[in-house]
């Protein structure tokens, strides 16, 4: 294998922010050759399926890969429930290639709250001086609404006021935070991320890398 193609299937378009995190983790786990990530954008088909097993099958068909990541936010369910949903869907879709569940507790925005510098850059104000109050990494899984927390930090980091602040597209900026984050090691304190790393390590062990 001269390169590794992986496909990420997500709950929504904003969740493609997980791509830099997954690429970083693959590097951390020893993948040294070129990595080719792809977000499975199923909006390109006339009638995108809603059932997870059908979405998985279509993602693999449209975005061929050697490794599949299936994302589900835990939200009101626990990690184990979401993991069971993914396993059953993979089985129903008859997917035989290596697959790993990506299941942030609450939602993926919780994984973007560890780097103030990245948040400032994403907000377009890398030299900002306003203090940003980031939650301690070990508390991220307990946040009631990580998305609102991230959006508020982006507004603070922009240091804009009035109409310019009101027109700030924080949903777009939130996707950029991961691109500007160079080290996601703080996420290793989170149970959900530890599960992701463990599953990915096991899959990589059995791949011809």
N, C-alpha and C positions, 0 to 999 in steps of 0.2 A: 504494500500500500504506500503510494507516494504522497497522498494527501488524504484528508478526512473531510468528507462532506457530511454536515449534519443539518437536520431540519427541525425547526421549532414550531410546533402547533400550539397556539395560545387561545385563551378565552376571548381576547379582544385585540384590537390593533395597537393599543398603548402598551401591551405586554411584550411587544417586540424589543422593548428596552432590556429584556432579559438576555439578549444575544451577547452583549459584551461580557456579562457575568459568566455565561456558560463557556465562552471562548477563554476567558481568564482561568476558569476552573480546569478546563482541559489542559492548558499549559502547565498549571500547577501539578497536575497528575501525570505529567511527563510526555505529553504529545508535543513533538518537536517539529514535525513536518507541517506544510501549509494546511491551514484549517479554512474550510469554505462553508460559512454559515448561511442558512437561508430561513427566512420567516415564511411560513406557509400562509400566504394571503389567499384565502378562499373566496374573497369578495369578487374575484375575477370570473367566477362561474355564474351562469344565469340564476340558478337556484341553489345557493349553498346549503348543504345538509345541516341539520341541527343536532342529530344524534352523534354522540362522541365517536362511536365506532365507525360511522360513515365518514365523519370528518377526518379521522385518522387514515382511513383507506384512501381518501381523495388526496390528502396531504402527501402521502408517500408516492401516489401516482403522479402528481403534478411537480413534486420536488424530490426527485430520487436522491437517496442518501445512503450512507453506511451506518448512521446513528440517528435515532429519532428521539426528540424530547417532546413530551406532552405536558403542557402546563394547565394546571387548574388552581385557582385561588381557593384556599380553604374556606374563607369567609365565615359562615355560620356553622360549617361542619368541621370535624376534627381531621387531622392529617390522615389517619388510617382510613377513614371513610372515603376521602378523595382518592387515596391510593388504590383502594379496592375498585372504585369506579374506573380508574385508568387501566388496571390489570384486566378487568372484565371486557372493557372496550377493545383493548389490544387483542384479546382472545377472539372476540366476535369478528374483528376485522381480519383475522388470520394473518397477523403481522408476525413475521419470523425474524426480522432484523433486530439488532439490539435496540432497546427502547428504555428510556428513563423518565420517571415522573418528576415534574418540577412543581412543587406545591408549597408556595410561601404561605405562612399563617396569615390570615386576613387577606392581604393582597400584595402584589409584587412591589408596590411603591414603598413598602416597609424596607425593602432591600436597597433602596436608593437614599437612605437617610444617614449615611455614615461619613460623608465627605463634604465638608463645608466649601472647600475650594472648588470641587466639581459643581456644586449647586450655584456658586457665584458665577462660574464660567457659563453654565447653562442659562443663567438669567441674563447673560450679556454684560455683566459687571464684575469682571475678574479681580479688579482692584478695589472692590467695595470694602468699607470699613465698618459697616453696621454689624454688631455682634449677632451671630446666628446661634440659636439655642437648639442644638441637635440632641435627640434622645440618646441615652446610653445604649450601646448595641444590645446589651442583654435585655433591654426593655422593649425592643422593637416588636416582638411577637404579642405584646400586651396592649399595643396602641389600638384604640377604638376605631380610628379612621386614618390610616397612614396616607391616603391620597390627599385628604384635606391638609394634613400636617405638611406634606411635601409642597403642596401648592402655596401654603402660607409662607413657607421658607423661601420659595422662589420669589414671591412678591417682596418679602423683606430684603432679599439679596439684590433685587433689581434697584432698590432705593429710588424707585419712581414715585411720582405723586399724581393726584388728580386724574385727568382723562387718560394720560399715558399708562398709569397703573391699571385703570379699569379696562383698557384695551389689551393688556398683556395676555398673550395666549399661553397660559400656564400648562395646559394639557400638552401642548407641543413641546414646551421647554422641559417638561418632566421627562420626556423620552430621551433628551440629550444628556441628562445627568449621568447615566451609565457610560456614555461615550467619553465623558471627561473624567471618569473615575479610573485611576490606574491600579488600585489595589483594593480588592474586596475581602481581604483577610478578616476584617472585623465581623463579617457574616458567619464565620466559622464558630462563633459563640452561640448561634441559633440552632435549635433542634432540627427545624425543617431543612436548614442548609446542610447540617451534618448528615441528614438522611440522603439528601441529593448527592453529596460528595461520596458517601458510602456506596450508593447504588451505581453511580457513574464509575467509580473505581472497579467495582465488580464486573461491570460490562466491559470495560477496557481490558481487563485481565484476559478475557476470552476472545478478544479481537486480534486479528493478524497485524498488529502495529509494528 
